[in-house]
């Protein structure tokens, strides 16, 4: 089955490098390239993509606005940010805005390939430095969930699937996956079973319930 992938970056060399990674790691790839945000919007209005690789710094847009706008125009397509900006705050913000992954441009070809395959299989890619950062975080803020993450966690504790949570909260399934990944990072767990146990142990408060017991 052909994979239809859109590469959005204003630097031709970066687009060439990403295309080379795609061709080397995936078979039957159909890719399109956009050097600016308006061209990317034109592509998503005319075609359905299996994956979008998006640079955060594009002509005419600032910060995460390109990600948010593309997420609005194509809510079910996984979007992976590929950026030279690698600070943890930016990575976390991108994931909270619905990105299915964040790949620093300093990442090796092998890891980029693995990240793309992970996202195409339905996963969320988190760069190693954010995992390391979360593992060393010891202050109380390490256990803080956003209002939306708390809502998602409530449904996780009830045993809802990502699809069911998306239906209940009226958000895309990809956004749910991003929130679940963020919850796992906050709780320092690897799966839902561990998340339930950690939430009970920490007595985390959610907006619509008392401490989990």
Residue, then its C-alpha position, 0 to 999 in steps of 0.5 A: x500500500x502506498x504511503x502518501x507523505x507531505x514534507x513541509x520545510x523551507x530548506x531544499x536540503x532538509x526536504x532532500x534529506x527527509x525524502x532520502x530517509x523515507x525512500x531508504x526506510x519505506x517502500x511504495x512512498x508517494x511524497x509531496x513537498x512544500x516550501x511554505x505554509x500556504x503551499x502545505x495548506x493547498x496540498x492538504x485541501x486537495x489530498x489525503x496524507x498518511x503523514x505530514x513532516x512539518x518544520x516549525x519555522x516557515x515563512x509567514x507563520x510563527x511558532x506552533x501556529x502552522x501545526x495548529x492550523x494544519x491540525x484543524x484542516x486535517x484532524x486525522x492525519x498524524x503530524x510530526x514536527x521536524x525542527x532544529x528547536x530542541x528545548x523541552x518546552x517547545x517539544x511539550x507544547x507541540x505534543x500538547x497541540x496535537x503533534x504525533x511526534x517531535x524529531x530534532x533535526x540533529x537526530x540520526x537517520x536511523x532514529x528518524x526512520x524508526x520515529x516515522x515508522x512508529x508514528x505510521x503504526x499509530x504511535x507517538x515519538x518522543x525525543x530522548x532528551x525529553x524522556x531524560x528530562x522527565x526522568x530527572x524531574x523531581x519537583x511537584x510540577x512533574x506530576x501536573x496534568x493539564x485540564x485536557x490531560x486530566x479528562x483523558x486520564x479519567x477515561x483511561x482509568x475507566x478502560x476507554x480506548x483512544x477511539x472511545x475517548x476521542x468520541x467522548x471529548x470530541x477530539x481527534x484520535x491522534x490528539x488523544x494519542x498525544x495526550x496519552x503519551x504526555x500522561x505517560x511521561x508525567x507519570x513516568x510509565x510505559x503503558x496504561x496498566x502502569x498509568x492506573x497504578x501510578x495514578x492511584x499511588x500518587x492520588x492524582x486529582x482530576x476535574x470531575x472526581x476526587x483523588x483516585x483510590 
